[in-house]
Amino acid sequence: MIPSDPSGLLDDFFLKIYKEDYSIYSMKNTIIMIDAGFLSKVSRKLGEGHYFKYDLLKFSKMLAEKQQMIFSHLFFYNAPPFQGRNPTNAEKKEKGKL
């Protein structure tokens, strides 16, 4: 499964990874997934051109607490921009920047 791949499901991906450990996760436990590129853009936008300084682990735990969930794990990744089956010129341009 590749991030942004519409044919792959994240549920299937994580069930394969946590097959043996899956029983330890309940409805209250949560895995926080953060896309580095998206977080960077949001940070810069909300910081009015300046990036926020933050601790990813504390930030993730705070997100879980706000939703009354138990923080279990953080996945921090960098996904390529979405590209459909018949990509538009804008999608091709974004992917070409990689």
C-alpha positions in Angstrom: 0.0 0.0 0.0 1.4 3.4 -1.0 0.0 6.6 0.7 -2.4 8.4 -1.6 -3.0 5.2 -3.5 -6.8 4.9 -3.8 -6.6 1.1 -4.4 -5.0 0.4 -1.0 -6.9 0.7 2.3 -5.1 1.9 5.5 -7.2 -0.5 7.6 -5.8 -3.4 5.6 -2.3 -2.0 5.9 -2.4 -1.6 9.7 -4.0 -5.0 10.2 -1.0 -6.6 8.5 1.4 -4.6 10.6 -0.3 -5.2 13.9 -1.7 -8.7 13.3 -0.3 -10.1 16.5 -0.6 -6.9 18.6 -4.1 -5.9 17.3 -5.8 -7.2 20.4 -4.2 -4.5 22.5 -5.9 -1.8 20.6 -9.4 -1.0 21.8 -11.9 1.7 20.7 -10.3 4.1 23.1 -6.7 3.5 21.9 -5.6 5.5 18.9 -2.8 5.7 16.4 -2.0 9.3 15.3 -0.9 9.6 11.7 0.6 12.9 10.6 1.6 13.9 7.1 4.8 16.0 7.4 4.0 18.1 4.3 0.5 18.9 5.3 1.5 19.8 8.9 4.2 22.0 7.6 1.8 23.9 5.3 -0.8 24.3 8.2 2.0 25.5 10.6 3.2 28.1 8.2 -0.3 29.3 7.3 -1.4 29.6 10.9 1.9 31.1 11.9 1.4 33.9 9.3 4.5 32.9 7.2 6.5 31.5 10.2 6.6 27.9 11.1 5.4 26.9 14.6 7.9 25.2 16.9 6.4 22.1 18.5 7.1 18.7 20.0 5.5 16.1 17.7 5.0 13.6 20.5 3.4 16.1 22.9 1.3 17.4 20.0 0.1 13.9 19.1 -0.7 13.0 22.8 -2.7 16.3 23.1 -4.7 15.5 20.0 -5.6 12.1 21.4 -6.6 13.6 24.8 -8.8 16.2 23.2 -10.8 13.3 21.5 -10.8 11.4 24.8 -8.6 8.7 23.3 -5.5 6.9 24.6 -2.4 7.7 22.6 -0.8 4.4 21.4 1.6 5.3 18.6 2.7 8.1 16.2 3.2 7.5 12.4 5.0 10.6 11.0 5.3 10.3 7.2 5.7 12.3 4.0 3.1 11.4 1.4 3.3 12.4 -2.2 0.5 14.7 -3.5 -2.7 12.9 -4.6 -2.9 12.0 -8.3 -6.1 10.6 -9.8 -6.3 7.9 -12.5 -6.4 10.6 -15.2 -4.3 13.3 -13.6 -5.0 16.9 -14.2 -2.2 19.3 -15.4 -2.1 20.7 -11.8 -1.7 17.2 -10.3 1.1 16.4 -12.8 2.8 19.7 -11.9 2.7 19.0 -8.2 4.0 15.5 -8.6 6.8 16.8 -10.9 8.1 18.9 -8.0 9.2 15.8 -6.1 
